[in-house]
Amino acid sequence: MSGPAGSGPGAGVGPGAAGTGGAASSGTGGAASGAGQVNSGDSTGTPGPSGSPSADGVSAGGASAPGGVGVAQPARPTYDLAEPERAAQVAAKGAAEAARLAALAGEAARQAGSGQLRGQSAVRADTLAAIAETSKDASRQAADASREASRAAEAAARAASSMSPDAAIAVRRESNRARDAAERAWEAVDEARDHAAQIASAPTLLLTSSPGLFQSFRRSMQAEASFARGSVLLEERQYKEARDNFVEATLLYPEHDQARALLGWSEYFLGDFRGAVVTFKTALRRQPMWEGLHNGLGWSRLRAGRYHLAAESFRAALNRNPDYIDAANGLGSALFERGNYEAALPQLDKALRGSRRVLGPEPPEVTTLRGKMACFF
């Protein structure tokens, strides 16, 4: 029942007036901003009576004259390495917290699986299993970000100890890299917590029939009927009813990838961004080439305030479809929210031009894009 390979179901489904990314930011662990400062020494030696170092035997490189009279060397610049070191520590704490949350989610899924035998809600067990997988994925992302922050802190220390004229630039660059990695780690921690709202919103549905051939066929037909009803309701913007039908379709037939994709968009339009993240990530494990799923995950992360992770998802969508206007809008919006205006400008401009070409009369999302573009001029 999966959709056509290489094209995301719901790829044409977008967040509508997209791109504000106004959700509250999700704790980045307080990684400090700013870059290392250079404190250059200003002591200079007297070059000699004639004003030329060579006049009294001092070479151009500053070697002392035989008589012990020479030019005093400038003091070595010092750099503030507290920020990259602190960012690395913050990222490491984030990785440890994400691993703890993933372990808790895994244990909850295991207990839910055994609870199935006692008549527990099948949708709850299915939801907990999906959450456990997404929590593990978030834990891996946090661990990767922690390693990135550590490498950046080490690179900043090496640059500070070098005599390179570009040392200050290198320290600043690596400090920013460490800070970004720490923020990304704590976005992953927040994503590892995506479970409470999703479980609470899951409808109750018990599957008591045996999984025989006839029952499997019957369930697939029921799933297709639920999917059809949900699609109509989604078009009518009855998002809650559409979500319930898509949940039923995916429970009856877990391989129904199109139903899971539209379930993610239903949750998105209901404002359940955490639930949408879980759903899109679950769908991507089966259909990693569907750019619409990457785009949906990106918008869900953006609305949840996870701007680093959102940018990763939008880039994945654009890698598969460079002309994906909604993903370009999302990437520009994520970069804009992070204050990376130079990188955001080309993406927002691309989305604005594409929206004009595709949609004709100016819709509300183009007005939103115009507002962001106005910040650059």
C-alpha positions as CSV (number, residue, x, y, z in Angstrom):
1,M,0.0,0.0,0.0
2,S,3.0,2.3,-0.1
3,G,3.0,5.3,-2.4
4,P,5.0,5.5,-5.6
5,A,8.7,5.4,-4.9
6,G,10.6,8.7,-5.0
7,S,7.6,10.9,-4.5
8,G,6.3,11.8,-1.0
9,P,2.6,11.4,-0.4
10,G,1.4,14.7,0.8
11,A,4.4,16.3,-0.9
12,G,2.0,18.8,-2.2
13,V,0.6,19.1,1.4
14,G,2.4,22.0,3.0
15,P,1.9,23.9,6.2
16,G,0.0,26.7,4.4
17,A,1.1,30.1,5.7
18,A,4.5,28.6,6.4
19,G,7.6,29.9,7.7
20,T,7.1,31.8,10.9
21,G,8.6,29.2,13.1
22,G,7.2,31.0,16.1
23,A,7.1,28.1,18.5
24,A,8.8,28.5,21.8
25,S,12.4,27.5,21.7
26,S,13.1,24.1,23.3
27,G,15.8,24.3,25.9
28,T,19.3,24.5,24.3
29,G,21.0,23.9,27.6
30,G,22.1,27.5,27.8
31,A,25.2,27.3,25.6
32,A,26.7,30.8,25.7
33,S,27.0,32.9,22.6
34,G,30.0,34.9,21.4
35,A,33.5,34.1,20.3
36,G,36.8,34.1,22.0
37,Q,38.4,37.6,22.3
38,V,42.0,38.5,21.5
39,N,44.0,40.4,24.1
40,S,47.0,41.5,22.1
41,G,50.1,42.6,24.0
42,D,51.2,46.1,23.0
43,S,54.8,46.2,24.4
44,T,57.3,46.9,21.6
45,G,61.0,47.3,21.9
46,T,63.1,50.3,20.8
47,P,64.7,49.3,17.5
48,G,67.9,51.3,18.0
49,P,69.4,54.7,17.6
50,S,68.7,55.0,13.9
51,G,65.1,53.6,14.2
52,S,66.1,50.5,12.2
53,P,66.5,47.1,13.9
54,S,69.4,46.3,11.6
55,A,71.4,49.3,12.8
56,D,72.3,47.6,16.1
57,G,72.5,44.0,14.9
58,V,68.8,42.9,15.3
59,S,67.5,40.8,12.5
60,A,64.1,41.4,10.9
61,G,62.8,38.3,12.6
62,G,63.6,39.8,16.0
63,A,66.7,37.9,16.9
64,S,68.8,39.6,19.6
65,A,72.1,41.3,18.9
66,P,75.3,39.8,20.2
67,G,75.4,42.4,23.0
68,G,72.1,41.3,24.4
69,V,70.3,44.5,23.2
70,G,67.2,43.6,21.1
71,V,63.6,44.1,20.3
72,A,61.1,42.9,22.9
73,Q,58.7,40.4,21.4
74,P,55.0,41.2,21.4
75,A,53.1,39.3,24.0
76,R,51.4,36.2,22.7
77,P,47.6,36.8,22.2
78,T,45.4,35.1,24.6
79,Y,41.9,33.7,23.8
80,D,38.9,33.0,25.9
81,L,38.3,29.2,25.5
82,A,35.7,29.0,28.2
83,E,32.8,29.1,25.7
84,P,33.7,26.1,23.5
85,E,34.7,24.1,26.5
86,R,31.4,25.0,28.2
87,A,29.5,24.1,25.0
88,A,31.2,20.7,24.9
89,Q,30.2,20.1,28.5
90,V,26.6,21.1,27.8
91,A,26.4,18.9,24.7
92,A,27.8,15.9,26.7
93,K,25.1,16.4,29.3
94,G,22.5,16.6,26.5
95,A,23.7,13.3,25.1
96,A,23.5,11.6,28.5
97,E,20.0,12.9,29.0
98,A,18.8,11.8,25.6
99,A,20.2,8.3,26.2
100,R,18.4,8.1,29.5
101,L,15.1,9.2,27.9
102,A,15.6,6.6,25.1
103,A,16.1,3.9,27.6
104,L,12.9,4.8,29.4
105,A,11.0,4.9,26.1
106,G,12.3,1.5,25.2
107,E,11.3,0.0,28.5
108,A,7.8,1.5,28.2
109,A,7.5,-0.1,24.7
110,R,8.6,-3.5,26.0
111,Q,6.0,-3.4,28.8
112,A,3.3,-2.3,26.4
113,G,4.2,-5.2,24.1
114,S,3.7,-7.7,26.9
115,G,0.5,-5.9,28.0
116,Q,-1.0,-6.7,24.6
117,L,-1.7,-10.2,25.9
118,R,-3.9,-8.7,28.6
119,G,-6.0,-6.8,26.1
120,Q,-4.2,-3.5,26.2
121,S,-5.0,-0.9,23.5
122,A,-3.2,-1.9,20.3
123,V,-2.8,1.7,19.3
124,R,-1.1,2.5,22.6
125,A,1.4,-0.4,22.1
126,D,2.0,0.7,18.4
127,T,2.5,4.3,19.5
128,L,4.9,3.4,22.3
129,A,7.0,1.3,19.9
130,A,7.2,4.2,17.4
131,I,8.2,6.6,20.2
132,A,10.9,4.2,21.4
133,E,12.4,4.2,17.9
134,T,12.3,8.0,17.5
135,S,13.8,8.4,21.0
136,K,16.7,6.1,20.0
137,D,17.1,8.2,16.9
138,A,17.1,11.4,19.0
139,S,19.7,9.9,21.3
140,R,22.0,9.1,18.4
141,Q,21.6,12.7,17.1
142,A,22.5,14.1,20.6
143,A,25.6,11.8,20.8
144,D,26.7,13.0,17.3
145,A,26.2,16.6,18.4
146,S,28.2,16.0,21.6
147,R,31.1,14.6,19.6
148,E,31.0,17.5,17.2
149,A,31.1,20.0,20.1
150,S,34.1,18.2,21.6
151,R,35.9,18.3,18.3
152,A,35.2,22.0,17.9
153,A,36.5,22.7,21.5
154,E,39.7,20.8,20.7
155,A,40.1,22.6,17.4
156,A,39.6,26.0,19.2
157,A,42.3,25.1,21.7
158,R,44.7,24.1,18.9
159,A,44.1,27.3,17.1
160,A,44.6,29.4,20.2
161,S,48.0,27.7,20.8
162,S,49.2,28.3,17.3
163,M,51.1,31.4,15.9
164,S,48.8,31.6,12.9
165,P,47.7,35.2,12.0
166,D,44.2,33.7,11.5
167,A,44.1,32.2,15.0
168,A,41.5,34.6,16.2
169,I,39.2,33.8,13.2
170,A,39.7,30.1,13.8
171,V,38.9,30.3,17.5
172,R,35.7,32.3,16.8
173,R,34.7,29.8,14.1
174,E,35.2,26.8,16.3
175,S,33.5,28.5,19.2
176,N,30.4,29.0,17.1
177,R,30.6,25.4,15.9
178,A,30.7,24.1,19.5
179,R,27.8,26.4,20.4
180,D,25.7,25.2,17.5
181,A,26.4,21.6,18.3
182,A,25.4,22.1,21.9
183,E,22.1,23.6,20.8
184,R,21.5,20.7,18.4
185,A,22.2,18.2,21.2
186,W,19.5,19.8,23.4
187,E,17.0,20.0,20.5
188,A,17.5,16.2,20.2
189,V,16.9,15.9,24.0
190,D,13.6,17.7,23.5
191,E,12.7,15.4,20.6
192,A,13.5,12.4,22.8
193,R,10.7,13.6,25.1
194,D,8.1,13.4,22.3
195,H,5.8,11.0,24.0
196,A,3.3,12.4,26.5
197,A,1.1,14.3,24.1
198,Q,1.2,11.5,21.5
199,I,0.1,8.8,23.9
200,A,-2.6,11.0,25.5
201,S,-4.1,11.8,22.0
202,A,-4.1,8.2,20.7
203,P,-7.6,6.8,20.3
204,T,-8.4,3.4,21.8
205,L,-8.8,0.5,19.4
206,L,-8.6,-3.1,20.2
207,L,-7.7,-5.7,17.7
208,T,-8.9,-9.1,19.0
209,S,-9.2,-11.1,15.8
210,S,-6.5,-13.6,14.8
211,P,-4.0,-12.6,12.2
212,G,-5.0,-15.3,9.6
213,L,-5.0,-14.8,5.9
214,F,-8.7,-13.9,5.7
215,Q,-8.4,-11.5,8.6
216,S,-5.4,-9.8,7.1
217,F,-7.3,-9.2,3.9
218,R,-10.2,-7.9,5.8
219,R,-8.1,-5.5,7.8
220,S,-6.4,-4.2,4.6
221,M,-9.8,-3.4,3.1
222,Q,-10.9,-1.7,6.3
223,A,-7.7,0.3,6.4
224,E,-8.2,1.5,2.8
225,A,-11.7,2.6,3.7
226,S,-10.4,4.5,6.7
227,F,-7.7,6.1,4.6
228,A,-10.3,7.2,2.0
229,R,-12.5,8.8,4.7
230,G,-9.5,10.5,6.3
231,S,-8.3,11.9,2.9
232,V,-11.8,13.5,2.4
233,L,-11.8,14.9,5.9
234,L,-8.3,16.3,5.5
235,E,-9.4,18.1,2.3
236,E,-12.3,19.5,4.3
237,R,-9.9,20.6,7.0
238,Q,-11.6,18.5,9.6
239,Y,-8.2,17.6,11.0
240,K,-9.3,15.7,14.2
241,E,-11.6,13.4,12.4
242,A,-9.1,12.9,9.6
243,R,-6.4,12.0,12.2
244,D,-8.6,9.4,13.8
245,N,-9.3,7.7,10.5
246,F,-5.6,7.7,9.6
247,V,-4.7,6.3,13.0
248,E,-7.2,3.5,12.4
249,A,-5.8,2.8,8.9
250,T,-2.2,2.6,10.1
251,L,-3.2,0.3,13.0
252,L,-5.2,-2.0,10.7
253,Y,-2.4,-2.0,8.1
254,P,0.9,-0.7,9.4
255,E,2.5,-0.8,5.9
256,H,0.0,1.8,4.6
257,D,2.7,4.5,4.1
258,Q,0.4,7.1,2.5
259,A,-2.0,6.9,5.5
260,R,0.9,7.5,7.9
261,A,2.2,10.4,5.9
262,L,-1.2,12.1,6.0
263,L,-1.6,11.2,9.7
264,G,1.6,13.3,10.2
265,W,0.1,16.3,8.4
266,S,-3.2,15.9,10.3
267,E,-1.3,16.1,13.6
268,Y,0.7,19.1,12.3
269,F,-2.5,21.0,11.4
270,L,-3.9,20.2,14.8
271,G,-0.9,21.8,16.4
272,D,0.4,18.4,17.8
273,F,4.0,19.0,16.5
274,R,5.5,16.5,18.8
275,G,3.1,13.8,17.6
276,A,3.8,14.8,14.0
277,V,7.5,14.4,14.5
278,V,7.1,10.9,15.8
279,T,4.8,10.0,12.8
280,F,7.0,11.5,10.1
281,K,10.1,9.8,11.5
282,T,8.2,6.5,11.7
283,A,7.2,6.8,8.1
284,L,10.7,7.8,7.0
285,R,12.1,4.5,8.3
286,R,10.0,2.8,5.6
287,Q,10.2,5.4,2.8
288,P,13.4,7.4,3.3
289,M,13.3,8.8,-0.3
290,W,9.9,10.5,0.0
291,E,10.8,14.2,0.1
292,G,7.3,15.1,1.4
293,L,8.0,13.2,4.6
294,H,11.3,15.1,5.1
295,N,9.5,18.3,4.5
296,G,6.7,17.4,7.0
297,L,9.3,16.5,9.6
298,G,11.1,19.8,8.9
299,W,8.0,21.9,9.5
300,S,7.0,19.9,12.6
301,R,10.5,20.5,14.0
302,L,10.4,24.2,13.0
303,R,7.1,24.8,14.8
304,A,8.5,23.0,17.9
305,G,11.4,25.4,17.9
306,R,14.1,22.9,16.8
307,Y,15.7,25.0,14.2
308,H,18.9,23.0,13.7
309,L,17.1,19.7,13.3
310,A,14.5,21.4,11.1
311,A,17.2,22.7,8.7
312,E,18.6,19.1,8.4
313,S,15.2,17.8,7.4
314,F,14.6,20.6,4.8
315,R,18.0,20.0,3.3
316,A,17.2,16.3,3.0
317,A,14.0,17.2,1.1
318,L,15.8,19.6,-1.2
319,N,18.5,17.0,-1.9
320,R,15.8,14.8,-3.3
321,N,13.9,17.6,-5.1
322,P,15.9,20.8,-5.5
323,D,12.7,22.6,-6.8
324,Y,10.7,21.9,-3.7
325,I,9.4,25.4,-2.9
326,D,7.8,24.5,0.4
327,A,11.1,23.0,1.7
328,A,13.1,26.0,0.5
329,N,10.7,28.2,2.4
330,G,11.1,26.0,5.5
331,L,14.9,26.0,5.2
332,G,15.0,29.7,4.8
333,S,12.7,30.1,7.8
334,A,14.8,27.8,10.0
335,L,18.0,29.7,9.1
336,F,16.2,33.0,9.7
337,E,15.1,31.9,13.2
338,R,18.7,31.0,14.0
339,G,19.8,34.5,13.0
340,N,21.8,33.1,10.0
341,Y,20.4,35.8,7.7
342,E,23.0,35.5,5.0
343,A,22.2,31.9,4.4
344,A,18.5,32.4,4.8
345,L,18.2,35.1,2.1
346,P,18.7,32.8,-1.0
347,Q,16.3,30.2,0.2
348,L,13.6,32.7,1.1
349,D,14.1,34.5,-2.2
350,K,13.8,31.1,-4.1
351,A,10.6,30.3,-2.2
352,L,9.1,33.8,-2.9
353,R,9.8,33.5,-6.6
354,G,8.6,30.0,-6.8
355,S,5.4,30.8,-4.9
356,R,4.6,33.6,-7.4
357,R,5.2,31.3,-10.3
358,V,3.2,28.3,-9.0
359,L,0.3,30.0,-7.2
360,G,-0.4,33.0,-9.3
361,P,-2.3,35.6,-7.1
362,E,-0.4,36.3,-3.9
363,P,-1.5,34.0,-1.1
364,P,-1.0,34.6,2.6
365,E,2.3,32.6,2.8
366,V,3.8,35.0,0.1
367,T,3.0,37.9,2.4
368,T,4.8,36.1,5.2
369,L,7.8,35.6,3.0
370,R,7.7,39.3,2.0
371,G,7.9,40.3,5.6
372,K,11.0,38.2,6.2
373,M,12.6,39.5,3.0
374,A,12.0,43.0,4.1
375,C,14.4,42.4,7.1
376,F,17.3,42.3,4.6
377,F,16.7,45.6,2.9
